[in-house]
Amino acid sequence: MKVALGVSGGIAAYKAAEIVRLLQDREIRVQVIMTQAAQEFVRPLTFAALSGEKVITGMFEVGNAEPNIDSAVEHIAVAQSIDALVVAPATSDILAKFAQGIASDFLTTLYLATTAPVIVAPAMNVNMWNHPATQAN
């Protein structure tokens, strides 16, 4: 089984490292996708070391190579290869993008492209959570 773990940019991003460990304890392969904001809280190297997999940090990245056809369709390849997409933490920003169908980075594009089940774990300040805009999303 393979799970894609989307990490968005909230203070709870560090907790996603424990999710990687818990999934691996159940012999589940984990492919981590980090938003740009998530990388301000936790470095991709942390997740690469824990998962043993390349961490996807951008839409057109394949290693350190220049953008090419492989990087341009990588979100489709990942979308087709996963059994589930888990997004934790899910910020109000990422929830809004999911709800509105905005594909502005790898994670949001993967969300739109996958047919796998999606589990979203919102994490934000209670006032942000209770805001009508967040509740609508």
N, C-alpha and C positions, 0 to 999 in steps of 0.2 A: 504494500500500500504506500502511496505517496501523497503527502499533504503539502500544499503551498501555504506558507505562513506570511501573510502581509502585515508588515509592521509600519504603522503610521506615526506621525511626529508628536507624541504626547509624552509627558513625564513618565507615564507607565511603560514606555517602550522597553525599559530594562527588564521588565517582567516577562517579556517574550522569550528571553533566554531560557527561562524555566520551562516554558511551553515546549521549546525545542527538546529539552532534556526529557520531559515527560512523554512526549510522542516517541522519541527514540527508545525509551525504556519499553515501549510496546512494539518495538521493531518496525516503526513507521519511518520511512524516508521523509526528510523535511527539506523543502526548497524555500529559502527565505527571500522575500522581496521587500525591500525597504524604500520608503518614500524619501525624498530629499530631506524633509523635515525630521524624519526618524533618525537620520544620520547625524543630526545635531545632538541627539541624546545618547546614542549607542553607535559604536563604530561597526562597519560591516565585518571587520576581522573577527569580532566576537562571535558572530553568527556563523562565519565560515569555519572557525575552529570547532565550534560545538556541533555543527551539522555535517561537516566534512564535504559540503557542497559549495559551489560558487554562489555568492550572494548577488542577487540582481538588484542593482541600484539605479538603473536608468533605462530608458526606452530603447536606446540604440547602442547598447554596449554588449560586446562579446569579448570577454577578456579585456585586453588593452588595445584591441585592433580598431581600425577605422570602421565607422558604420558600413554595413554591407547587407546583402540580402538575408543572411542568417540572422543578423540582429534585428532587421526590419520585421521579421515574422516570428521572432522568439516568443512573443506573448501567445501566439497561436499554438506553437509547439508545447509550451508549458500548459496552456489551457486544456489541451487534448491529453496530456500525460498525467494529470492529477486526479486523485479520487475525491478530494475535498479542498476547498479554499477556506482557511481560517484567517480572519483579520483581527489582530489583537496587539496593541490597543487600536480601537477604531475611534478616531477623533471626530468631532462635529464636522470638520472639513471633509474628511473622507466619506462620512455618511451622506453629506449633501451631494458630493460628486457621484456617489453610487445612485442615489435617488433620482438625480437629474440626468443620468446617463452621460456624464462628462468623462471623457477618456483623455486625461491630460498627462498621464505618466504610466509606467508599466503596471502598477497595481490596479489602477482604475480601468485600464485597457484589458487586463487579464480578467477582472471582474465581469466585464461585458462579454468577453469571449468564451468563458468557460460554461459548460453545462453541468459541472460538478456541483454538489451541494455546497452552500456558502454558510459559514458560521461567523457572525460578527459579534465582537465583544466591545461594546462602547466603553470608553474611559475618558472622563472629563469632569470638570468642576460641576457641582450640582446645579448651579445657576445656568451654566451652558446647557446642561442636559434638559433642564426644565423650560428653556426658552422655546416659544412657539415654533420658531423656524426649525430647530432641531427636532422637536416632536413631529413636525410635519414630514420630515425626512425619514 
